[in-house]
Amino acid sequence: MPTLEHSGGMEVVRSEKLVAGSSFTELIAGGAAIVLPILGLVGVLPMSLAAIAFIAIGAAMMINGGTLGTQARTLLAGTLSGESSGADFVGGANAQILGGAAVIALGILSLLRIAPFSLLPVAAIVAGGAMIVSAGTAARLGSFRYGAADIGPHQREVLRESVRAAAGADVLVGLASVVLGILVLAGVGSLATMLTLVLVAALALGGGLFLSGTTTGARMSALLRH
């Protein structure tokens, strides 16, 4: 029995370290998706940089989705005692993985100049939708993780509140990206205006990823110290 508990504890530690690594990836991708659209907005290869920014965003989403699924399996497998298989967490993880793959494909096609004014706004809509869908899943899983963690009640509540705040920010960023993508698809403004809206959507998504990576990294550091 002690062996099982030790093994379970090691699995949780490995899961937390995996989340920390994923948050570092989000920081890098989010930083790239902030810098590239800003350069595009000041007139430096805007179309190419927008496409590359969405490729970075899609890669971060796929990694984050895989991590979300892994930690869900690790934390829920031995805890729910058959009451739930954790299937309610699968949707958010799959949304990140599939949405990220689609965004990467759309970004690559746009980089090859294949209908970029149609594909880039679709990428913004897909990325924003995936972020909205997965926000609730990440929040529920985070609350579950911190509820089971060996930390004080005050720190547990602070961590839970940070999870809720991050999820709310993801929803707002996702909604903004979806709206901007729809406006571009609707042909609002000139081509320059539409490209600007796409770059702003990429900038918002990059900011959301960067913020998420920062807060997740801080929370994992707090947990791993205990």
The 8 nearest C-alpha neighbors of each residue, nearest first, counted from 0:
[[1, 3, 2, 4, 5, 6, 7, 8],
 [2, 0, 4, 3, 5, 6, 7, 8],
 [3, 1, 5, 0, 4, 6, 7, 8],
 [2, 4, 6, 0, 1, 5, 7, 8],
 [5, 3, 7, 1, 6, 2, 8, 0],
 [4, 6, 8, 2, 3, 7, 1, 9],
 [7, 5, 3, 9, 4, 8, 2, 10],
 [8, 6, 4, 10, 9, 5, 3, 11],
 [9, 7, 5, 11, 10, 6, 4, 12],
 [8, 10, 12, 6, 11, 7, 13, 5],
 [9, 11, 7, 13, 8, 12, 14, 6],
 [10, 12, 14, 8, 13, 9, 15, 7],
 [13, 11, 9, 15, 14, 10, 16, 8],
 [14, 12, 10, 16, 11, 15, 17, 9],
 [13, 15, 11, 17, 12, 16, 70, 10],
 [14, 16, 18, 12, 17, 13, 11, 19],
 [17, 15, 19, 13, 18, 14, 12, 20],
 [18, 16, 14, 20, 15, 19, 13, 21],
 [17, 19, 21, 15, 16, 20, 22, 66],
 [18, 20, 16, 22, 17, 21, 216, 219],
 [21, 19, 17, 23, 18, 22, 16, 24],
 [20, 22, 18, 24, 23, 19, 63, 17],
 [21, 23, 212, 25, 19, 24, 20, 216],
 [24, 22, 26, 20, 21, 25, 212, 27],
 [25, 23, 21, 27, 26, 22, 28, 20],
 [26, 24, 22, 212, 28, 23, 27, 29],
 [25, 27, 209, 23, 212, 29, 24, 28],
 [26, 28, 30, 24, 29, 25, 31, 23],
 [29, 27, 31, 25, 30, 55, 26, 32],
 [30, 28, 205, 209, 208, 32, 26, 31],
 [29, 31, 33, 27, 28, 32, 26, 209],
 [30, 32, 28, 34, 33, 29, 35, 27],
 [33, 31, 205, 52, 29, 30, 35, 34],
 [34, 32, 202, 30, 205, 31, 35, 36],
 [33, 35, 31, 37, 36, 32, 30, 38],
 [34, 36, 38, 37, 32, 48, 33, 31],
 [37, 35, 39, 198, 38, 202, 34, 33],
 [38, 36, 40, 34, 39, 35, 33, 41],
 [37, 39, 35, 41, 36, 43, 40, 34],
 [40, 38, 45, 36, 43, 42, 37, 41],
 [41, 39, 37, 42, 38, 36, 45, 195],
 [40, 42, 38, 39, 43, 37, 45, 36],
 [41, 43, 39, 40, 45, 44, 38, 37],
 [42, 44, 39, 38, 45, 41, 40, 48],
 [45, 43, 47, 46, 39, 48, 42, 38],
 [39, 46, 44, 48, 43, 47, 49, 42],
 [47, 45, 49, 48, 44, 50, 194, 39],
 [48, 46, 50, 49, 44, 45, 110, 51],
 [47, 49, 51, 45, 50, 35, 46, 52],
 [48, 50, 52, 46, 47, 51, 198, 36],
 [49, 51, 106, 47, 53, 48, 52, 110],
 [52, 50, 54, 48, 53, 49, 47, 55],
 [51, 53, 32, 49, 55, 50, 54, 48],
 [52, 54, 56, 50, 55, 51, 106, 57],
 [53, 55, 103, 51, 57, 106, 56, 52],
 [56, 54, 52, 58, 53, 28, 57, 59],
 [55, 57, 53, 59, 54, 58, 28, 52],
 [56, 58, 99, 103, 60, 102, 54, 59],
 [59, 57, 55, 61, 60, 56, 99, 54],
 [58, 60, 56, 62, 57, 61, 25, 63],
 [59, 61, 99, 57, 63, 95, 58, 62],
 [62, 60, 96, 99, 64, 58, 63, 59],
 [63, 61, 65, 59, 64, 60, 66, 58],
 [62, 64, 60, 66, 61, 65, 59, 67],
 [65, 63, 92, 95, 67, 96, 61, 66],
 [66, 64, 62, 68, 67, 63, 69, 61],
 [65, 67, 69, 63, 64, 68, 70, 62],
 [68, 66, 64, 65, 70, 69, 92, 63],
 [67, 69, 71, 65, 66, 92, 70, 64],
 [70, 68, 66, 72, 71, 67, 65, 73],
 [69, 71, 73, 72, 14, 67, 68, 74],
 [72, 70, 68, 74, 69, 73, 75, 67],
 [71, 73, 69, 75, 70, 76, 74, 68],
 [74, 72, 70, 71, 75, 76, 69, 11],
 [73, 75, 71, 72, 70, 76, 11, 78],
 [74, 76, 78, 72, 77, 71, 73, 79],
 [77, 75, 72, 78, 73, 74, 79, 84],
 [76, 78, 75, 79, 80, 74, 73, 7],
 [79, 77, 75, 80, 76, 74, 81, 82],
 [78, 80, 82, 81, 75, 83, 77, 76],
 [81, 79, 78, 82, 77, 83, 76, 75],
 [80, 82, 83, 79, 84, 76, 78, 77],
 [83, 81, 79, 80, 84, 85, 78, 75],
 [84, 82, 81, 85, 79, 86, 80, 75],
 [83, 85, 86, 81, 82, 76, 79, 75],
 [84, 86, 87, 83, 88, 75, 89, 71],
 [87, 85, 89, 88, 84, 83, 90, 71],
 [86, 88, 85, 89, 90, 136, 91, 84],
 [89, 87, 86, 90, 85, 136, 91, 92],
 [90, 88, 86, 92, 91, 87, 93, 68],
 [91, 89, 93, 92, 88, 94, 87, 133],
 [90, 92, 133, 94, 136, 93, 89, 88],
 [91, 93, 64, 89, 95, 68, 94, 90],
 [92, 94, 96, 90, 95, 91, 97, 89],
 [95, 93, 91, 129, 97, 92, 98, 96],
 [94, 96, 64, 98, 60, 92, 93, 129],
 [97, 95, 61, 93, 64, 99, 98, 94],
 [98, 96, 100, 99, 94, 95, 93, 101],
 [97, 99, 101, 95, 100, 94, 96, 129],
 [98, 100, 57, 60, 61, 102, 96, 97],
 [101, 99, 97, 103, 98, 102, 57, 96],
 [100, 102, 104, 98, 99, 103, 105, 97],
 [101, 103, 122, 57, 99, 105, 104, 100],
 [104, 102, 54, 57, 106, 100, 101, 105],
 [105, 103, 101, 107, 106, 102, 108, 100],
 [106, 104, 102, 108, 103, 107, 118, 122],
 [105, 107, 50, 103, 109, 54, 104, 108],
 [108, 106, 110, 104, 109, 105, 103, 111],
 [107, 109, 111, 105, 110, 113, 106, 104],
 [110, 108, 115, 112, 106, 111, 113, 107],
 [109, 111, 107, 112, 108, 50, 47, 106],
 [110, 112, 108, 109, 113, 107, 115, 106],
 [113, 111, 109, 110, 115, 114, 108, 47],
 [112, 114, 109, 108, 115, 111, 110, 118],
 [113, 115, 117, 116, 112, 118, 109, 108],
 [116, 114, 109, 118, 117, 119, 113, 112],
 [117, 115, 114, 118, 119, 120, 194, 193],
 [116, 118, 115, 114, 119, 120, 184, 121],
 [119, 117, 115, 121, 120, 105, 116, 122],
 [118, 120, 122, 121, 115, 117, 116, 123],
 [121, 119, 180, 123, 122, 118, 117, 183],
 [120, 122, 124, 118, 119, 123, 125, 180],
 [123, 121, 119, 102, 125, 120, 124, 126],
 [122, 124, 120, 126, 121, 180, 125, 176],
 [123, 125, 177, 121, 127, 180, 122, 126],
 [126, 124, 122, 128, 127, 123, 98, 121],
 [127, 125, 129, 123, 128, 124, 122, 98],
 [173, 126, 128, 130, 124, 176, 177, 129],
 [127, 129, 125, 131, 130, 126, 124, 173],
 [130, 128, 132, 126, 94, 131, 127, 95],
 [129, 131, 127, 133, 128, 173, 132, 134],
 [130, 132, 170, 128, 134, 173, 129, 133],
 [133, 131, 129, 130, 134, 91, 128, 135],
 [132, 134, 91, 136, 130, 135, 131, 129],
 [135, 133, 166, 137, 131, 136, 132, 130],
 [136, 134, 138, 137, 133, 139, 166, 132],
 [135, 137, 133, 139, 91, 138, 134, 88],
 [136, 138, 140, 134, 135, 139, 141, 133],
 [137, 139, 135, 141, 136, 140, 162, 163],
 [140, 138, 142, 136, 141, 137, 135, 143],
 [139, 141, 143, 137, 142, 138, 136, 144],
 [140, 142, 144, 138, 143, 139, 137, 145],
 [141, 143, 139, 145, 140, 144, 159, 146],
 [142, 144, 140, 146, 141, 145, 139, 147],
 [145, 143, 141, 147, 146, 142, 140, 148],
 [144, 146, 148, 142, 147, 143, 155, 141],
 [145, 147, 143, 144, 148, 142, 155, 159],
 [148, 146, 145, 144, 143, 149, 150, 142],
 [149, 147, 145, 150, 146, 144, 222, 155],
 [148, 150, 147, 225, 151, 145, 222, 146],
 [151, 149, 148, 155, 154, 152, 225, 222],
 [150, 152, 154, 153, 155, 149, 156, 148],
 [153, 151, 155, 154, 156, 150, 157, 146],
 [152, 154, 156, 155, 151, 157, 150, 158],
 [153, 155, 157, 151, 156, 152, 158, 150],
 [156, 154, 152, 158, 153, 157, 145, 151],
 [155, 157, 159, 153, 154, 158, 160, 152],
 [158, 156, 154, 160, 159, 155, 161, 153],
 [159, 157, 161, 155, 156, 160, 154, 162],
 [160, 158, 156, 162, 161, 157, 142, 155],
 [159, 161, 163, 157, 162, 158, 156, 164],
 [160, 162, 164, 158, 159, 163, 165, 157],
 [163, 161, 159, 165, 160, 164, 138, 166],
 [162, 164, 166, 160, 161, 165, 138, 167],
 [165, 163, 161, 167, 166, 162, 160, 168],
 [166, 164, 168, 162, 167, 163, 161, 169],
 [167, 165, 134, 169, 163, 168, 164, 138],
 [166, 168, 164, 170, 169, 165, 163, 171],
 [167, 169, 165, 171, 166, 170, 172, 164],
 [170, 168, 166, 172, 167, 171, 173, 134],
 [169, 171, 131, 173, 167, 168, 172, 174],
 [172, 170, 174, 168, 173, 169, 175, 167],
 [173, 171, 175, 169, 174, 170, 203, 168],
 [127, 172, 174, 170, 176, 131, 171, 175],
 [175, 173, 177, 171, 176, 172, 170, 178],
 [176, 174, 172, 178, 173, 177, 179, 171],
 [175, 177, 200, 173, 127, 179, 174, 178],
 [176, 178, 124, 174, 180, 127, 175, 179],
 [179, 177, 181, 175, 180, 176, 174, 182],
 [178, 180, 182, 176, 181, 177, 196, 175],
 [181, 179, 120, 177, 183, 124, 123, 178],
 [180, 182, 184, 178, 183, 179, 185, 177],
 [183, 181, 185, 179, 180, 184, 187, 178],
 [182, 184, 186, 180, 193, 185, 181, 187],
 [185, 183, 181, 186, 182, 180, 120, 117],
 [184, 186, 182, 183, 187, 181, 180, 188],
 [187, 185, 183, 184, 188, 182, 193, 189],
 [186, 188, 182, 185, 183, 193, 189, 192],
 [189, 187, 192, 186, 193, 190, 191, 183],
 [188, 190, 192, 191, 193, 187, 186, 194],
 [191, 189, 193, 192, 194, 188, 116, 186],
 [190, 192, 194, 189, 193, 195, 188, 196],
 [193, 191, 195, 189, 190, 194, 188, 196],
 [192, 194, 190, 196, 183, 195, 191, 189],
 [195, 193, 197, 191, 196, 192, 190, 198],
 [194, 196, 192, 198, 193, 197, 199, 191],
 [195, 197, 199, 193, 194, 198, 179, 200],
 [198, 196, 200, 194, 195, 199, 120, 201],
 [197, 199, 201, 195, 36, 200, 196, 49],
 [198, 200, 202, 196, 201, 197, 203, 195],
 [201, 199, 176, 197, 203, 202, 198, 196],
 [202, 200, 198, 204, 199, 203, 205, 197],
 [201, 203, 199, 33, 205, 200, 204, 36],
 [204, 202, 206, 200, 205, 201, 172, 199],
 [205, 203, 207, 201, 206, 202, 208, 200],
 [206, 204, 29, 32, 202, 208, 33, 207],
 [205, 207, 203, 209, 204, 208, 29, 210],
 [208, 206, 204, 210, 205, 209, 211, 169],
 [207, 209, 29, 211, 205, 210, 206, 25],
 [208, 210, 29, 26, 206, 212, 211, 207],
 [211, 209, 213, 207, 212, 208, 206, 214],
 [210, 212, 208, 214, 209, 213, 215, 207],
 [213, 211, 22, 25, 26, 209, 215, 210],
 [212, 214, 210, 216, 211, 215, 209, 217],
 [213, 215, 217, 211, 216, 212, 218, 210],
 [216, 214, 218, 212, 217, 213, 211, 22],
 [215, 217, 219, 213, 19, 214, 218, 22],
 [216, 218, 214, 220, 215, 219, 213, 221],
 [217, 219, 215, 221, 220, 216, 214, 222],
 [220, 218, 222, 216, 221, 217, 19, 223],
 [221, 219, 217, 223, 218, 222, 216, 224],
 [220, 222, 218, 219, 224, 223, 217, 225],
 [223, 221, 219, 224, 220, 225, 218, 148],
 [222, 224, 220, 225, 221, 219, 15, 12],
 [223, 225, 222, 221, 220, 219, 150, 218],
 [224, 223, 222, 150, 149, 221, 148, 220]]
